[in-house]
């Protein structure tokens, strides 16, 4: 009987690893392709997203919506995330942490200038009712380089900011 329980546990862990890896992938695809439903789908409704300076922290789905639609998407017209080095550790069957590195190139709104960001994402992930989602993400920015003549800052509110259709 112990062998069968061990097989079930190991199978559950492997399926969980795939689901957690898909959270990292859907973060990138959702953000870069401006697919807000895909992006929002990776977060629990009581989540926290700690991006750090100059952007700050955001809580819950309303905070995620604000961060993406009012701060980040207006700052970049295009972005491309590449994640690597994903490490997943389980504290129990329904709680895990993950750590991955990310390189992101973004074209700044209003010009051809671009930035290159290198960071790590540290996540607290929970399975609730059989579904894995991010409960908390903390971003540790290692470098934030602009290409010649560029500067990224939180955009000032304006009527001329690019709009993104509501999902």
SULBEL-V63117 format. One record per residue. N is the residue number from 1. RES is the residue in one small letter. D_LAST is the distance of its C-alpha to the last C-alpha in whole Angstrom. Layout:
n=<N;N>
res=<RES;RES>
d_last=<D_LAST;D_LAST>
//
This chain:
n=<1;2;3;4;5;6;7;8;9;10;11;12;13;14;15;16;17;18;19;20;21;22;23;24;25;26;27;28;29;30;31;32;33;34;35;36;37;38;39;40;41;42;43;44;45;46;47;48;49;50;51;52;53;54;55;56;57;58;59;60;61;62;63;64;65;66;67;68;69;70;71;72;73;74;75;76;77;78;79;80;81;82;83;84;85;86;87;88;89;90;91;92;93;94;95;96;97;98;99;100;101;102;103;104;105;106;107;108;109;110;111;112;113;114;115;116;117;118;119;120;121;122;123;124;125;126;127;128;129;130;131;132;133;134;135;136;137;138;139;140;141;142;143;144;145;146;147;148;149;150;151;152;153;154;155;156;157;158;159;160;161;162;163;164;165;166;167>
res=<x;x;x;x;x;x;x;x;x;x;x;x;x;x;x;x;x;x;x;x;x;x;x;x;x;x;x;x;x;x;x;x;x;x;x;x;x;x;x;x;x;x;x;x;x;x;x;x;x;x;x;x;x;x;x;x;x;x;x;x;x;x;x;x;x;x;x;x;x;x;x;x;x;x;x;x;x;x;x;x;x;x;x;x;x;x;x;x;x;x;x;x;x;x;x;x;x;x;x;x;x;x;x;x;x;x;x;x;x;x;x;x;x;x;x;x;x;x;x;x;x;x;x;x;x;x;x;x;x;x;x;x;x;x;x;x;x;x;x;x;x;x;x;x;x;x;x;x;x;x;x;x;x;x;x;x;x;x;x;x;x;x;x;x;x;x;x>
d_last=<48;47;47;44;43;42;41;38;37;37;35;33;33;32;29;28;28;26;23;24;24;21;19;20;19;16;16;17;15;12;13;15;13;10;8;6;6;10;11;10;12;15;16;18;17;20;20;21;20;23;23;26;27;26;23;24;22;19;19;17;13;14;16;13;10;13;15;12;11;14;17;16;14;16;19;19;18;18;19;20;21;24;25;28;31;29;31;30;33;33;35;35;33;30;30;29;29;28;29;28;28;26;26;24;24;22;23;23;21;23;26;27;28;26;27;28;27;29;28;28;25;27;25;26;25;25;25;24;25;25;22;22;20;20;22;23;23;25;25;29;29;32;32;30;31;31;32;35;34;30;29;26;26;23;22;23;21;22;20;21;18;15;12;9;6;4;0>
//
